[in-house]
Amino acid sequence: MTTLRRAAILSPSLMPVRVGAADDQLLVREAVSELLEGAQGIDLVVVCSDADSMRAAVAEHALDVIVVGIRMGPDMTDDGIRLAKELRHTHPRTGVVVLTAYCEPSYALALLEGGSDGRAYLLKDRLYDRAQLVDAIRRVAQGGSVIDPKVVEVLVESGSRPALDSLSPREREILAHMSRGESNAGIAESLGLTTRNVEKHINGVFAKLDLTVAPGSSRRVHAVLRFLAEHPSDRLLDRHGRER
């Protein structure tokens, strides 16, 4: 584990996002470090080679966001995804950006299972410049979410076309808020509704989109993915790191 202290210079009123990065491949660690060191608003605090070291770093350095691969030590399976799920409970304010070569639906769904807020899933071979990664980190630090459009395409291509036209205007509005990673309580506050009313509308969305309860499947994730497939400009980035 390498600890760094190379925060970009900001005005006193702006605090940099404290970031940790982890990947089992040296070249990937070096590349991510090169992209983030000196980036405006980013403080790259620590770089690790495995999930255990990153877990310790989150606790020690109070990181805002971590950038991780999927297959890292110690198990070299889905350690990055499991760490992201664990942090939902142990460090819920720490965001996770998964940077991977795997456009694998099961990994993406597992990452988003506990909610899309504070999570991003990016593909290495579609990361074109520093701005994309930095923007994703900032969004995640603010509780937002970013999903590579290619991942969304793969996740929805096996199903029918999203039937969003069956939703009421209020249901579509709530689904849009869901796609931004907002909790039910947050949506209620934003729209001036009660949490119970929001839950009722969300259940209506699930019913109209024919999203039944199934083991290992999150209706909320699938509903958001259908929305993103039809409205890619809401939380997806183009090759220049801008919203499309």
C-alpha positions as CSV (number, residue, x, y, z in Angstrom):
1,M,0.0,0.0,0.0
2,T,1.4,3.3,-1.1
3,T,0.3,6.5,0.7
4,L,0.3,9.7,-1.2
5,R,-0.3,13.4,-0.4
6,R,-0.6,15.2,-3.7
7,A,-3.8,17.2,-3.6
8,A,-4.5,19.8,-6.2
9,I,-4.4,23.4,-4.9
10,L,-8.0,24.6,-4.3
11,S,-9.5,27.7,-2.9
12,P,-10.0,27.4,0.9
13,S,-13.7,27.0,0.5
14,L,-13.5,23.9,-1.5
15,M,-12.4,20.6,0.0
16,P,-10.8,18.0,-2.4
17,V,-12.3,14.6,-2.8
18,R,-10.1,12.1,-0.9
19,V,-9.5,9.1,-3.1
20,G,-8.0,5.7,-2.9
21,A,-7.2,3.4,-5.8
22,A,-6.7,-0.3,-5.9
23,D,-5.9,-2.8,-8.6
24,D,-3.9,-6.0,-8.8
25,Q,-2.1,-4.9,-12.0
26,L,0.9,-2.6,-11.6
27,L,0.3,-0.9,-14.9
28,V,-3.3,-0.1,-14.1
29,R,-2.3,1.3,-10.7
30,E,0.4,3.5,-12.3
31,A,-2.1,4.7,-15.0
32,V,-4.8,5.6,-12.5
33,S,-2.2,7.4,-10.3
34,E,-1.1,9.4,-13.4
35,L,-4.6,10.4,-14.2
36,L,-5.5,11.5,-10.7
37,E,-2.4,13.0,-9.3
38,G,-2.7,16.8,-9.6
39,A,-6.3,16.6,-11.0
40,Q,-8.3,19.6,-9.8
41,G,-10.3,18.8,-6.7
42,I,-8.8,15.3,-6.2
43,D,-6.6,14.2,-3.4
44,L,-5.1,10.8,-4.2
45,V,-4.3,9.6,-0.7
46,V,-3.4,5.9,-1.2
47,V,-2.8,3.3,-3.9
48,C,-3.2,-0.4,-3.1
49,S,-2.8,-3.7,-4.8
50,D,-5.6,-5.7,-3.1
51,A,-8.9,-5.5,-1.4
52,D,-7.7,-6.0,2.1
53,S,-5.2,-3.1,1.9
54,M,-8.0,-0.9,0.5
55,R,-10.4,-1.9,3.3
56,A,-7.8,-0.9,5.8
57,A,-7.1,2.4,4.0
58,V,-10.8,3.4,4.0
59,A,-10.8,3.0,7.8
60,E,-7.5,4.8,8.3
61,H,-7.8,7.7,5.9
62,A,-11.6,8.4,5.8
63,L,-11.7,8.2,2.1
64,D,-14.5,9.8,0.2
65,V,-14.2,7.6,-2.9
66,I,-12.3,4.5,-3.9
67,V,-11.5,3.4,-7.4
68,V,-11.2,-0.4,-7.6
69,G,-10.9,-3.3,-10.0
70,I,-13.0,-6.3,-9.7
71,R,-10.6,-9.3,-9.6
72,M,-8.1,-8.4,-7.0
73,G,-6.3,-10.2,-4.1
74,P,-6.7,-11.9,-1.8
75,D,-9.2,-14.2,-3.7
76,M,-8.8,-12.9,-7.3
77,T,-12.5,-13.4,-7.9
78,D,-15.0,-10.5,-7.3
79,D,-13.1,-8.9,-4.4
80,G,-13.8,-5.4,-5.6
81,I,-17.5,-5.9,-5.9
82,R,-17.7,-7.6,-2.5
83,L,-15.7,-4.7,-0.9
84,A,-18.2,-2.2,-2.4
85,K,-21.1,-4.2,-0.9
86,E,-19.4,-4.4,2.4
87,L,-18.8,-0.6,2.5
88,R,-22.5,0.0,2.2
89,H,-22.7,-1.1,5.8
90,T,-19.3,-0.2,7.3
91,H,-18.7,3.1,5.5
92,P,-21.9,4.2,3.8
93,R,-20.5,7.6,2.9
94,T,-17.6,6.2,0.9
95,G,-18.4,6.0,-2.8
96,V,-17.0,3.3,-5.1
97,V,-16.0,3.6,-8.7
98,V,-15.4,0.2,-10.3
99,L,-13.0,0.5,-13.2
100,T,-12.9,-2.8,-15.1
101,A,-12.4,-4.6,-18.3
102,Y,-15.5,-6.8,-17.6
103,C,-18.7,-5.8,-19.3
104,E,-20.4,-8.4,-17.2
105,P,-24.1,-8.0,-16.2
106,S,-23.8,-10.0,-13.0
107,Y,-21.0,-7.8,-11.7
108,A,-22.9,-4.6,-12.5
109,L,-26.1,-5.8,-10.9
110,A,-24.2,-6.9,-7.8
111,L,-22.6,-3.5,-7.5
112,L,-26.0,-1.8,-7.7
113,E,-27.9,-4.2,-5.7
114,G,-27.8,-2.1,-2.5
115,G,-28.7,1.1,-4.5
116,S,-27.0,3.0,-7.3
117,D,-26.2,6.0,-5.1
118,G,-22.5,6.6,-4.7
119,R,-21.6,3.9,-7.2
120,A,-20.1,3.9,-10.7
121,Y,-19.2,1.1,-13.2
122,L,-16.8,2.2,-15.9
123,L,-15.0,0.1,-18.6
124,K,-11.2,0.6,-18.9
125,D,-11.2,0.4,-22.7
126,R,-13.9,3.2,-22.9
127,L,-12.1,5.6,-20.6
128,Y,-10.8,8.2,-23.0
129,D,-9.3,10.9,-20.8
130,R,-8.8,12.2,-17.3
131,A,-11.9,14.3,-17.3
132,Q,-14.2,11.2,-17.5
133,L,-12.7,9.5,-14.5
134,V,-12.5,12.7,-12.5
135,D,-16.1,13.6,-13.3
136,A,-17.3,10.1,-12.3
137,I,-15.4,10.4,-9.0
138,R,-17.0,13.8,-8.2
139,R,-20.5,12.5,-9.0
140,V,-20.0,9.5,-6.8
141,A,-18.6,11.6,-4.0
142,Q,-21.8,13.6,-4.1
143,G,-24.0,10.5,-3.9
144,G,-24.7,10.2,-7.6
145,S,-24.1,7.3,-10.0
146,V,-22.4,6.7,-13.4
147,I,-22.8,3.7,-15.5
148,D,-21.0,3.1,-18.8
149,P,-23.6,3.1,-21.7
150,K,-22.2,-0.2,-23.0
151,V,-23.0,-1.9,-19.7
152,V,-26.5,-0.6,-19.8
153,E,-26.9,-2.0,-23.3
154,V,-25.7,-5.4,-22.3
155,L,-28.0,-5.4,-19.2
156,V,-31.2,-4.6,-21.1
157,E,-30.6,-6.2,-24.5
158,S,-31.9,-9.6,-23.5
159,G,-35.2,-8.2,-22.3
160,S,-38.1,-6.4,-24.0
161,R,-38.0,-2.7,-24.9
162,P,-38.5,-0.6,-21.7
163,A,-42.3,0.0,-21.4
164,L,-41.9,3.4,-19.8
165,D,-44.8,4.8,-21.8
166,S,-47.1,2.9,-19.4
167,L,-45.9,5.0,-16.4
168,S,-47.8,8.1,-15.2
169,P,-46.0,11.4,-15.2
170,R,-45.4,11.2,-11.5
171,E,-44.0,7.7,-11.7
172,R,-41.6,8.7,-14.5
173,E,-40.5,11.7,-12.3
174,I,-39.8,9.4,-9.4
175,L,-38.0,6.9,-11.6
176,A,-35.8,9.8,-12.8
177,H,-34.9,10.6,-9.2
178,M,-34.2,6.9,-8.6
179,S,-31.8,6.9,-11.5
180,R,-29.8,9.6,-9.8
181,G,-29.3,7.4,-6.8
182,E,-31.7,9.2,-4.5
183,S,-33.3,7.2,-1.6
184,N,-37.0,7.1,-1.0
185,A,-36.7,9.7,1.8
186,G,-34.6,11.9,-0.5
187,I,-37.2,11.6,-3.3
188,A,-40.0,12.5,-0.9
189,E,-38.2,15.6,0.3
190,S,-37.4,16.7,-3.3
191,L,-41.0,16.3,-4.5
192,G,-42.8,17.4,-1.3
193,L,-44.4,13.9,-0.8
194,T,-44.5,11.5,2.1
195,T,-42.1,8.6,2.0
196,R,-45.2,6.3,2.0
197,N,-46.5,7.9,-1.2
198,V,-43.1,7.6,-2.9
199,E,-43.0,3.9,-1.9
200,K,-46.5,3.5,-3.4
201,H,-45.5,5.1,-6.7
202,I,-42.3,3.0,-6.9
203,N,-44.4,-0.2,-6.4
204,G,-46.6,1.0,-9.2
205,V,-43.5,1.4,-11.4
206,F,-42.4,-2.2,-10.6
207,A,-45.9,-3.5,-11.4
208,K,-46.2,-1.7,-14.7
209,L,-42.7,-2.7,-15.8
210,D,-43.5,-6.3,-14.9
211,L,-40.6,-6.5,-12.4
212,T,-41.3,-9.4,-10.2
213,V,-39.4,-10.3,-7.1
214,A,-36.7,-12.9,-7.8
215,P,-33.8,-14.2,-5.8
216,G,-30.6,-12.2,-6.4
217,S,-32.5,-9.6,-8.4
218,S,-33.2,-6.0,-7.5
219,R,-36.4,-4.5,-9.0
220,R,-35.0,-1.0,-8.3
221,V,-31.8,-1.7,-10.2
222,H,-33.7,-3.1,-13.2
223,A,-36.2,-0.2,-13.2
224,V,-33.3,2.3,-13.2
225,L,-31.5,0.4,-16.0
226,R,-34.6,0.6,-18.2
227,F,-34.9,4.3,-17.5
228,L,-31.2,4.8,-18.4
229,A,-31.6,2.8,-21.6
230,E,-34.3,5.2,-22.8
231,H,-32.7,8.4,-21.2
232,P,-29.0,7.9,-21.5
233,S,-28.3,11.6,-21.0
234,D,-29.4,11.5,-17.3
235,R,-26.4,9.7,-15.8
236,L,-24.2,8.5,-18.6
237,L,-21.1,10.2,-20.0
238,D,-19.8,10.6,-23.5
239,R,-16.2,10.0,-24.6
240,H,-15.3,13.5,-23.4
241,G,-16.6,13.0,-19.9
242,R,-19.6,15.2,-20.5
243,E,-23.3,14.3,-20.1
244,R,-24.9,13.4,-23.4
